[in-house]
């Protein structure tokens, strides 16, 4: 019989499908192709960064009537009317978007850290574009947030989208997410080392030799595209650094302890501020207005609270402000950041942590010069170390922030001291708090992750995939003789009892039932075990392992979460073996073996 033309037509892959299949096979088999894909993503991410940056600068100049080449946070003053009206209108727009999302019960957008930790690198490009636009609206209006979170979001989403279209392996998909974010940060700061280590430390959660080429290719590509297209890359202008002495290391580690305390306080305060606003039951539509009013009020006193703080950083580094004034700037910037983020403005604390760290570092240097002049270190060194250490605590990448500062000033003479301080700050933060700002916000939403290390496989390793389905069952009222006749010795090891509604009522060991039946009469239900410790198909392997430990059981039944009908059974030995296999595979991927 000749083939059905319709069937043949539908079963034959389309030209697009064949093309994607060929590209996928090429990328999987050729490491150079993956590097080229990462470089392509890096260039696209850099173009997005340039567009967002120039758009924000344009609106700052038009809304706040800034002189040419003056950053918003470095302005001498701003119009209160412009600050209040713009921030309130932007807040209402963001509030309307959040109200619509909640009304439609749409899930919150997944950021790069969450995607790589829990979802194997899967992100939505549409949701990420929305997040990037919300971040752009927030920063353009003057909210005290940076664009870096939007940069990383759109860059990572480009990598994820390409990887999903090509149906790449989980590890390659996570790698492209890290490459996109690395390129975005590298392009934003003209700092390829910074971008690459951001990809490793923050987005991938580990240093992998196999991922070095794609990550660095993306970071370099992002930097080159920014240099070719943008007018002038961002640069931190500082006085020349004095030579290091041994005491500098000890004093900078002391500064690291202070910046860690400030960083942990800021992150905890962010959670407290969100809970406080939740308690007021203000509608999501008007919630950002609260932050808008706070930020605009502070902007009347100093424009340094507006935007990410690029202009304020350059101004504060170059100007000899008294310690009291610097402390006031630091306090107002912290309040403005917390108010912006807690109320619903989009963005992050990436650059704000640099500004606040520089302020604290300068205050630290002035304090030592006042009370212990013989020990006073170089003020510029303290500012740079303050930037790197506070950034390491809040962003979560010690080498990322160390290289950002060093590449930003184009001076590596103090590299050893600044890296030592950032590593110390990161160690103290991990020991006392354990979160970066991004993972802390995920923790407040209920996600149990502390880095971008891939633990998503745990969620995907469900009991329903591991169980032996359709267990033998018997009614709970059956006596031992009848039970033994139905289930002879040497057959089924365990039998699930069910009540009259078909609900699970415990497991009976058939060997034990036969032994009891020889000695005396009785009921099968008297031998039932683990009736109150069933598993459900949607439980992950880690949760199931904890229940096995609690019940001290070798086998547990799997029941329907609603009807409680027995669906299957799983042994502890099989579950532990599969869990170990997946954990070992994840560890090999993390180190690039």
C-alpha positions as CSV (number, residue, x, y, z in Angstrom):
1,X,0.0,0.0,0.0
2,X,1.5,3.4,-0.9
3,X,2.1,5.8,2.0
4,X,-0.5,8.3,2.9
5,X,0.6,11.7,1.5
6,X,-0.7,13.5,4.5
7,X,1.1,11.2,7.0
8,X,4.4,11.5,5.0
9,X,4.1,15.3,5.0
10,X,3.5,15.7,8.7
11,X,6.2,13.2,9.7
12,X,8.9,14.8,7.6
13,X,10.9,17.5,9.5
14,X,10.6,21.1,8.2
15,X,13.6,22.9,6.7
16,X,13.8,25.0,9.9
17,X,13.7,21.9,12.0
18,X,16.5,20.3,10.0
19,X,18.5,23.5,10.2
20,X,18.1,23.8,14.0
21,X,18.9,20.1,14.4
22,X,22.1,20.4,12.4
23,X,23.2,23.5,14.4
24,X,22.4,21.7,17.6
25,X,24.5,18.7,16.6
26,X,27.3,21.0,15.5
27,X,27.3,22.9,18.8
28,X,27.2,19.7,20.9
29,X,30.1,18.1,19.0
30,X,32.3,21.2,18.5
31,X,33.5,23.3,21.4
32,X,34.6,26.1,19.0
33,X,31.0,26.4,17.8
34,X,29.8,26.9,21.4
35,X,32.5,29.6,21.9
36,X,31.3,31.4,18.7
37,X,27.7,31.2,19.9
38,X,28.7,32.8,23.2
39,X,30.6,35.6,21.4
40,X,27.5,36.3,19.3
41,X,25.3,36.4,22.4
42,X,27.9,38.7,23.9
43,X,27.7,41.2,21.1
44,X,23.8,41.2,21.2
45,X,23.9,41.7,24.9
46,X,26.2,44.7,24.6
47,X,23.9,46.3,22.1
48,X,21.1,46.0,24.6
49,X,23.2,47.5,27.3
50,X,24.1,50.4,25.1
51,X,20.5,51.1,24.2
52,X,19.4,50.9,27.8
53,X,22.2,53.2,29.0
54,X,21.7,55.8,26.4
55,X,18.0,55.8,26.9
56,X,18.3,56.3,30.6
57,X,20.8,59.2,30.1
58,X,18.5,60.8,27.6
59,X,15.6,60.8,30.0
60,X,17.7,62.1,32.9
61,X,18.8,65.0,30.8
62,X,15.3,65.9,29.5
63,X,13.4,65.3,32.7
64,X,15.8,67.0,35.1
65,X,17.2,69.6,32.7
66,X,20.8,68.5,33.3
67,X,23.8,70.4,31.7
68,X,25.7,68.5,29.0
69,X,27.8,65.6,30.3
70,X,26.6,65.9,33.9
71,X,25.3,62.7,35.5
72,X,22.0,62.9,37.4
73,X,23.4,62.0,40.8
74,X,26.2,64.6,40.4
75,X,23.8,67.5,39.7
76,X,24.0,70.5,42.1
77,X,20.3,70.4,42.5
78,X,17.1,69.2,40.8
79,X,13.6,70.6,40.5
80,X,11.4,69.1,43.3
81,X,8.5,69.2,40.9
82,X,10.4,67.1,38.3
83,X,11.5,64.6,41.0
84,X,8.1,64.2,42.6
85,X,6.0,64.1,39.4
86,X,8.3,61.8,37.4
87,X,8.9,59.3,40.2
88,X,5.2,59.2,41.1
89,X,4.1,58.7,37.5
90,X,6.8,56.0,37.0
91,X,5.7,54.4,40.2
92,X,2.1,54.3,39.1
93,X,3.1,52.7,35.8
94,X,5.1,50.0,37.6
95,X,2.3,49.5,40.1
96,X,-0.3,49.1,37.3
97,X,2.0,46.4,35.7
98,X,2.3,44.6,39.0
99,X,-1.4,44.8,39.7
100,X,-2.1,43.3,36.2
101,X,0.4,40.5,36.8
102,X,-1.2,39.5,40.1
103,X,-4.7,39.8,38.8
104,X,-3.8,37.4,35.9
105,X,-1.9,35.2,38.4
106,X,1.2,35.4,36.2
107,X,4.4,34.0,37.9
108,X,7.2,36.4,38.7
109,X,10.0,36.6,36.1
110,X,12.9,34.3,36.7
111,X,16.3,36.0,37.1
112,X,19.6,34.4,35.9
113,X,20.6,33.2,39.3
114,X,17.3,31.4,39.9
115,X,17.3,30.1,36.3
116,X,20.7,28.4,36.7
117,X,20.1,27.2,40.2
118,X,16.6,25.8,39.9
119,X,15.6,25.6,36.2
120,X,18.6,24.4,34.3
121,X,19.1,27.7,32.6
122,X,15.5,28.1,31.3
123,X,14.3,31.7,31.1
124,X,11.5,33.5,29.3
125,X,12.7,36.2,26.8
126,X,9.4,38.0,27.0
127,X,9.4,38.2,30.8
128,X,13.0,39.3,30.7
129,X,12.3,42.1,28.2
130,X,9.5,43.3,30.6
131,X,12.0,43.2,33.5
132,X,14.6,45.1,31.5
133,X,12.0,47.8,30.5
134,X,10.8,48.1,34.1
135,X,14.4,48.6,35.3
136,X,14.8,51.2,32.6
137,X,11.7,53.0,33.6
138,X,12.7,53.0,37.3
139,X,16.2,54.3,36.6
140,X,15.2,56.8,34.0
141,X,12.7,58.3,36.4
142,X,15.4,58.7,39.0
143,X,14.6,55.8,41.4
144,X,17.6,54.8,43.5
145,X,18.3,51.6,41.6
146,X,20.9,50.6,39.0
147,X,20.5,49.2,35.5
148,X,22.9,46.3,36.0
149,X,20.1,43.9,37.0
150,X,18.3,44.7,33.7
151,X,21.6,44.3,31.8
152,X,22.2,40.9,33.2
153,X,18.6,39.9,32.8
154,X,18.4,40.6,29.1
155,X,21.9,39.2,28.4
156,X,21.2,36.0,30.2
157,X,17.8,35.7,28.5
158,X,19.4,36.0,25.1
159,X,21.7,33.1,25.9
160,X,18.8,31.0,27.4
161,X,16.6,31.6,24.4
162,X,19.2,30.5,21.9
163,X,20.0,27.4,24.0
164,X,16.3,26.5,24.3
165,X,15.7,27.0,20.6
166,X,18.5,24.6,19.9
167,X,17.5,22.3,22.7
168,X,21.0,22.2,24.1
169,X,22.1,20.1,27.0
170,X,21.4,21.4,30.5
171,X,25.0,22.3,31.2
172,X,25.5,24.1,27.9
173,X,22.2,26.0,28.4
174,X,23.4,27.2,31.9
175,X,26.7,28.2,30.3
176,X,25.0,30.4,27.7
177,X,23.0,32.1,30.4
178,X,26.2,32.9,32.3
179,X,27.9,34.1,29.0
180,X,25.0,36.5,28.3
181,X,25.1,38.0,31.8
182,X,28.9,38.2,31.7
183,X,28.9,40.1,28.4
184,X,26.3,42.5,29.7
185,X,28.3,43.4,32.8
186,X,31.6,43.5,30.8
187,X,30.1,45.8,28.3
188,X,28.5,48.1,30.9
189,X,31.8,48.7,32.7
190,X,34.4,48.2,29.9
191,X,35.7,45.4,32.1
192,X,36.1,41.9,30.5
193,X,37.6,40.3,33.6
194,X,34.8,41.7,35.7
195,X,32.1,40.4,33.3
196,X,33.8,36.9,33.1
197,X,34.0,36.5,36.9
198,X,30.4,37.8,37.3
199,X,29.4,35.0,35.0
200,X,31.3,32.4,37.0
201,X,30.7,33.6,40.6
202,X,27.2,35.0,40.4
203,X,25.4,33.4,37.5
204,X,27.0,29.9,37.3
205,X,28.0,29.6,41.0
206,X,31.3,27.9,40.2
207,X,34.5,28.1,38.3
208,X,34.5,25.6,35.4
209,X,37.5,25.0,33.1
210,X,35.2,23.8,30.4
211,X,33.2,27.1,30.6
212,X,36.2,29.4,30.5
213,X,36.4,29.9,26.7
214,X,32.6,30.6,26.2
215,X,32.4,33.0,29.2
216,X,35.6,34.9,28.3
217,X,34.6,35.0,24.6
218,X,31.2,36.6,25.5
219,X,32.8,39.1,28.0
220,X,35.4,40.2,25.4
221,X,32.8,40.4,22.7
222,X,30.6,42.5,24.9
223,X,33.5,44.8,25.7
224,X,34.6,45.2,22.1
225,X,31.1,46.0,20.8
226,X,30.6,48.6,23.6
227,X,33.9,50.3,22.6
228,X,33.0,50.3,18.9
229,X,29.4,51.6,19.4
230,X,29.4,53.7,22.6
231,X,30.9,57.1,22.8
232,X,33.0,56.6,26.0
233,X,33.1,53.6,28.3
234,X,32.6,54.2,32.0
235,X,35.8,54.9,33.9
236,X,36.5,55.6,37.6
237,X,38.8,58.6,38.0
238,X,40.9,58.4,41.2
239,X,44.1,60.0,42.5
240,X,47.3,57.9,42.1
241,X,47.6,55.1,44.7
242,X,50.4,55.2,47.2
243,X,52.7,52.2,47.6
244,X,51.3,49.4,49.8
245,X,52.8,48.6,53.2
246,X,52.1,45.6,55.4
247,X,49.7,47.5,57.7
248,X,47.5,48.3,54.7
249,X,46.4,44.6,54.5
250,X,45.4,44.5,58.2
251,X,43.6,47.9,58.0
252,X,41.7,46.9,54.8
253,X,40.5,43.7,56.5
254,X,39.2,45.8,59.3
255,X,37.4,47.9,56.7
256,X,36.1,44.7,55.2
257,X,34.4,43.8,58.5
258,X,32.7,47.2,58.5
259,X,31.4,46.9,55.0
260,X,30.2,43.4,55.6
261,X,28.2,44.7,58.6
262,X,26.7,47.4,56.4
263,X,26.0,45.0,53.6
264,X,24.2,42.5,55.9
265,X,22.3,45.3,57.5
266,X,21.2,46.6,54.1
267,X,20.0,43.2,53.0
268,X,18.1,42.5,56.2
269,X,16.6,46.0,56.2
270,X,15.4,45.4,52.6
271,X,13.5,42.3,53.8
272,X,12.1,44.2,56.8
273,X,11.0,47.1,54.6
274,X,9.1,44.8,52.2
275,X,7.4,43.1,55.2
276,X,6.5,46.5,56.6
277,X,4.9,47.7,53.4
278,X,3.1,44.3,53.1
279,X,1.6,44.9,56.6
280,X,0.2,48.3,55.4
281,X,-1.9,46.4,52.8
282,X,-1.4,49.2,50.3
283,X,-2.6,48.2,46.9
284,X,0.1,47.1,44.5
285,X,-1.0,50.0,42.2
286,X,0.0,52.6,44.8
287,X,2.8,50.9,46.6
288,X,5.6,52.3,44.4
289,X,4.3,55.8,45.1
290,X,5.5,55.4,48.7
291,X,9.0,54.8,47.5
292,X,8.7,57.6,45.0
293,X,7.7,60.2,47.7
294,X,10.6,59.1,49.9
295,X,13.2,59.3,47.2
296,X,12.0,62.6,45.8
297,X,12.0,64.1,49.3
298,X,15.6,63.0,49.8
299,X,16.5,64.3,46.4
300,X,15.5,67.8,47.5
301,X,18.4,67.7,50.0
302,X,20.9,66.0,47.6
303,X,20.5,64.6,44.1
304,X,23.1,62.0,45.1
305,X,20.2,59.6,46.0
306,X,18.9,59.6,42.5
307,X,19.7,56.9,40.0
308,X,22.5,54.3,40.4
309,X,25.1,56.9,41.6
310,X,27.7,57.1,38.8
311,X,27.9,60.8,39.0
312,X,27.9,60.8,42.8
313,X,30.8,58.4,42.9
314,X,32.9,60.5,40.7
315,X,32.0,63.6,42.7
316,X,32.6,62.1,46.2
317,X,35.9,60.6,45.2
318,X,37.2,64.0,43.8
319,X,35.8,66.3,46.5
320,X,37.0,66.7,50.1
321,X,33.7,66.4,51.9
322,X,33.8,66.3,55.8
323,X,33.1,62.9,57.3
324,X,29.7,64.1,58.7
325,X,28.6,65.0,55.2
326,X,29.8,61.7,53.7
327,X,27.9,59.9,56.5
328,X,24.8,61.8,55.7
329,X,25.2,60.9,52.0
330,X,25.6,57.3,52.9
331,X,22.6,57.2,55.1
332,X,20.3,58.9,52.6
333,X,21.5,56.7,49.7
334,X,20.8,53.6,51.7
335,X,17.3,54.8,52.7
336,X,16.6,55.7,49.1
337,X,17.7,52.3,47.8
338,X,15.7,50.4,50.3
339,X,12.6,52.6,49.7
340,X,12.9,52.1,45.9
341,X,13.3,48.4,46.0
342,X,10.8,47.6,48.8
343,X,8.1,49.7,47.2
344,X,8.3,48.0,43.8
345,X,10.8,49.9,41.6
346,X,12.9,47.5,39.5
347,X,16.7,47.3,39.7
348,X,19.4,46.3,42.0
349,X,22.2,47.4,44.3
350,X,25.1,46.6,42.1
351,X,26.4,50.1,41.5
352,X,24.8,51.5,44.7
353,X,27.0,49.1,46.6
354,X,30.1,50.7,44.9
355,X,29.0,54.2,45.9
356,X,28.1,53.3,49.5
357,X,31.3,51.3,49.8
358,X,33.4,54.2,48.6
359,X,31.7,56.6,51.1
360,X,32.3,54.2,54.0
361,X,35.9,53.7,52.9
362,X,36.5,57.4,52.8
363,X,34.9,57.9,56.2
364,X,37.1,55.0,57.5
365,X,40.2,56.7,56.2
366,X,39.2,60.1,57.6
367,X,38.5,58.5,61.0
368,X,41.9,56.8,61.1
369,X,43.6,60.0,60.0
370,X,41.9,61.9,62.9
371,X,42.4,59.4,65.7
372,X,45.5,57.3,64.6
373,X,47.4,59.4,62.0
374,X,50.4,57.1,62.2
375,X,48.3,54.2,61.0
376,X,46.1,56.0,58.5
377,X,46.2,54.3,55.1
378,X,45.9,55.9,51.7
379,X,42.3,57.4,51.4
380,X,42.0,56.4,47.8
381,X,43.0,52.8,48.6
382,X,40.3,52.8,51.4
383,X,37.7,54.0,48.9
384,X,38.5,51.4,46.3
385,X,38.6,48.6,49.0
386,X,35.3,49.8,50.4
387,X,33.7,49.7,46.9
388,X,35.1,46.2,46.3
389,X,34.2,44.7,49.7
390,X,30.7,46.1,50.0
391,X,30.1,45.0,46.4
392,X,31.4,41.5,47.2
393,X,28.9,41.2,50.1
394,X,25.9,42.5,48.2
395,X,26.6,41.1,44.7
396,X,28.1,37.9,46.0
397,X,31.2,37.8,43.8
398,X,34.5,38.7,45.5
399,X,36.7,38.5,42.4
400,X,34.0,40.1,40.3
401,X,34.0,43.3,42.4
402,X,37.8,43.3,43.0
403,X,38.4,43.2,39.2
404,X,35.7,45.8,38.6
405,X,37.5,48.3,40.8
406,X,40.9,47.5,39.5
407,X,39.8,47.6,35.8
408,X,37.8,50.7,36.5
409,X,40.8,52.7,37.7
410,X,43.2,50.9,35.3
411,X,45.7,50.4,38.2
412,X,46.6,46.9,39.5
413,X,49.3,48.1,41.9
414,X,47.0,47.5,44.9
415,X,45.5,44.3,43.5
416,X,46.8,42.0,46.2
417,X,45.4,44.2,49.1
418,X,42.0,44.7,47.4
419,X,41.6,41.0,46.6
420,X,42.5,40.1,50.1
421,X,39.9,42.5,51.5
422,X,37.2,41.3,49.2
423,X,37.9,37.7,50.0
424,X,37.8,38.5,53.7
425,X,34.5,40.4,53.3
426,X,33.0,37.4,51.4
427,X,34.1,34.9,54.0
428,X,32.7,37.0,56.9
429,X,29.4,37.5,55.0
430,X,29.1,33.7,54.2
431,X,29.8,32.8,57.8
432,X,27.5,35.3,59.4
433,X,24.7,35.6,56.8
434,X,25.2,33.3,53.9
435,X,23.3,35.2,51.1
436,X,24.0,37.8,48.5
437,X,21.3,40.4,47.7
438,X,19.9,38.4,44.8
439,X,19.7,35.1,46.7
440,X,18.4,36.8,49.9
441,X,15.4,38.2,47.9
442,X,14.8,34.7,46.5
443,X,15.0,33.4,50.1
444,X,12.3,35.9,51.1
445,X,10.1,34.5,48.3
446,X,10.6,31.0,49.6
447,X,13.4,29.7,47.4
448,X,16.1,27.8,49.3
449,X,19.2,28.7,47.3
450,X,22.4,30.4,48.4
451,X,24.1,30.6,45.0
452,X,23.6,29.7,41.3
453,X,24.9,26.2,41.8
454,X,22.7,23.8,39.9
455,X,20.3,22.3,42.4
456,X,17.4,22.2,40.0
457,X,18.0,18.6,39.3
458,X,16.8,17.9,42.9
459,X,13.4,19.4,42.1
460,X,13.3,17.5,38.8
461,X,14.1,14.2,40.4
462,X,10.5,13.4,41.5
463,X,9.2,10.4,43.4
464,X,6.7,9.9,40.6
465,X,9.5,9.1,38.2
466,X,11.2,6.8,40.6
467,X,8.4,4.7,42.0
468,X,7.3,1.2,41.0
469,X,3.7,1.8,39.9
470,X,0.5,-0.2,40.7
471,X,1.4,-1.8,44.0
472,X,-0.6,-4.9,45.1
473,X,-3.4,-3.9,47.5
474,X,-5.7,-5.6,49.9
475,X,-8.7,-4.3,52.0
476,X,-7.8,-3.1,55.5
477,X,-10.4,-5.5,57.0
478,X,-8.8,-8.7,55.6
479,X,-7.7,-11.4,58.1
480,X,-4.3,-13.0,58.0
481,X,-5.4,-16.3,56.6
482,X,-7.2,-14.7,53.7
483,X,-4.2,-12.3,53.2
484,X,-1.8,-15.3,53.0
485,X,-4.0,-17.0,50.4
486,X,-4.1,-13.9,48.2
487,X,-0.3,-13.3,48.6
488,X,1.6,-16.6,48.9
489,X,5.1,-16.6,50.4
490,X,7.9,-15.8,47.9
491,X,5.7,-13.5,45.9
492,X,5.1,-9.8,46.6
493,X,7.3,-8.4,49.3
494,X,4.9,-5.7,50.5
495,X,1.2,-5.1,50.1
496,X,-0.6,-1.8,50.5
497,X,-3.8,-1.9,52.6
498,X,-6.7,0.3,51.6
499,X,-9.9,1.4,53.4
500,X,-13.4,1.4,52.1
501,X,-12.8,4.7,50.3
502,X,-9.7,3.3,48.6
503,X,-7.3,5.4,50.8
504,X,-3.9,4.1,51.8
505,X,-3.8,2.5,55.3
506,X,-0.3,1.1,55.6
507,X,2.1,-1.5,54.3
508,X,2.2,-5.1,55.3
509,X,5.3,-7.3,54.9
510,X,4.1,-10.6,53.4
511,X,6.9,-12.7,55.0
512,X,5.9,-11.3,58.4
513,X,2.2,-12.0,57.7
514,X,2.9,-15.6,56.9
515,X,5.0,-16.1,60.0
516,X,2.2,-14.5,62.2
517,X,-0.5,-16.6,60.4
518,X,1.3,-19.9,61.4
519,X,1.3,-18.9,65.1
520,X,-2.1,-17.3,65.6
521,X,-5.2,-15.8,64.0
522,X,-5.4,-12.1,63.4
523,X,-5.9,-9.2,61.1
524,X,-3.5,-7.9,58.4
525,X,-4.1,-4.3,59.7
526,X,-2.3,-5.2,62.9
527,X,0.9,-5.6,60.9
528,X,0.5,-2.4,58.9
529,X,3.4,0.0,59.0
530,X,4.1,3.6,57.9
531,X,0.4,4.5,57.4
532,X,1.1,8.1,58.4
533,X,4.4,8.5,56.3
534,X,3.4,8.2,52.7
535,X,5.2,9.8,49.8
536,X,3.5,11.8,47.0
537,X,4.5,11.8,43.3
538,X,5.4,15.5,43.3
539,X,7.9,15.2,46.2
540,X,11.5,15.6,45.2
541,X,14.2,13.1,46.1
542,X,15.7,15.2,48.9
543,X,12.4,15.5,50.7
544,X,11.7,11.8,50.2
545,X,15.1,10.9,51.6
546,X,14.3,12.9,54.7
547,X,11.0,11.0,55.2
548,X,12.8,7.7,54.9
549,X,15.2,8.8,57.6
550,X,12.3,9.9,59.8
551,X,10.3,6.7,59.4
552,X,13.4,4.4,59.5
553,X,11.9,2.6,56.6
554,X,13.3,0.5,53.7
555,X,10.2,1.1,51.5
556,X,7.4,3.6,51.5
557,X,4.2,3.9,49.5
558,X,3.4,6.7,47.1
559,X,-0.1,8.0,47.3
560,X,-2.3,10.4,45.4
561,X,-2.0,13.8,47.1
562,X,-5.8,14.3,47.1
563,X,-7.5,10.9,47.1
564,X,-4.7,9.2,49.1
565,X,-5.1,6.1,46.9
566,X,-1.8,4.1,46.6
567,X,-0.1,4.7,43.3
568,X,3.2,2.9,43.8
569,X,6.1,2.3,46.1
570,X,9.8,3.2,46.2
571,X,12.7,1.7,48.1
572,X,15.3,3.7,50.0
573,X,18.1,1.9,48.3
574,X,16.9,2.7,44.8
575,X,16.1,6.3,45.7
576,X,19.6,6.9,47.4
577,X,21.3,5.4,44.3
578,X,19.5,7.6,41.9
579,X,20.1,10.7,44.1
580,X,23.8,9.9,44.3
581,X,24.0,9.4,40.5
582,X,22.4,12.8,39.8
583,X,24.5,14.6,42.5
584,X,27.7,13.1,41.1
585,X,26.7,14.2,37.6
586,X,26.0,17.8,38.8
587,X,29.3,17.9,40.6
588,X,31.2,16.8,37.4
589,X,29.4,19.5,35.4
590,X,30.2,22.2,38.0
591,X,34.0,21.6,37.7
592,X,33.9,21.0,34.0
593,X,34.9,17.3,34.0
